[in-house]
Amino acid sequence: MNVIVGNKLKKLRNQRGLTQKQMANLLAISQSAYARIENGESGSWAGHIKKICKIFDILPQELVKDDN
């Protein structure tokens, strides 16, 4: 699940032209913590799911859905 969400976040972030640092700032976490989320090494995205969905204007189901 963490890898699916990480890949989705990277795709969404790139589509919006945001850097990892900008995303980290929006979520009030460090850039390294955000990088671990994107790399699928951390499940802490779950604690930020409401903010993430608001930033990208998506539903939680869209964030966790495997597009492959």
Secondary structure by P-SEA (a helix, b strand, c coil): caaaaaaaaaaaaaaacccaaaaaaaacccaaaaaaaaaccccccccaaaaaaaaacccccccccccc
